[in-house]
Amino acid sequence: MPSEQRDQSTTSPSVRAAWIAGGVVLIVLSAVLIRVTQLQAPDMSEDIRLMATLVMRGVTLVTIGGGAWCLARGWKRT
C-alpha cells in the first residue's frame, strides 16, 4: 500500500510543476554557463582556455541532460 500512496503523491500537479520548473531552471542555467564561457574565453591563456572550455562543456552537458530528465519526469502522466 505505501508504494501506491507514493505513486499518487509523485503525480500530483504541484509535484509535476516542481519537476518542470526545476528542469527549466537547469536548462536556463546551462545557457547562462555557455554565454559566460564564451565571454570569458578570449581573455584566458590558451591552455587554461582549453581546460575551462572542456570543463564547462561537461557541466553544460550534465545540466542540459538533468533539465531534460526533470522536464520528462514532470510531463509524465502515469
C-alpha positions, 0 to 999 in steps of 0.5 A, a space after each residue: 500500500 505505501 508504494 501506491 500512496 507514493 505513486 499518487 503523491 509523485 503525480 500530483 500537479 504541484 509535484 509535476 510543476 516542481 519537476 518542470 520548473 526545476 528542469 527549466 531552471 537547469 536548462 536556463 542555467 546551462 545557457 547562462 554557463 555557455 554565454 559566460 564561457 564564451 565571454 570569458 574565453 578570449 581573455 584566458 591563456 590558451 591552455 587554461 582556455 582549453 581546460 575551462 572550455 572542456 570543463 564547462 562543456 561537461 557541466 553544460 552537458 550534465 545540466 542540459 541532460 538533468 533539465 531534460 530528465 526533470 522536464 520528462 519526469 514532470 510531463 509524465 502522466 502515469 
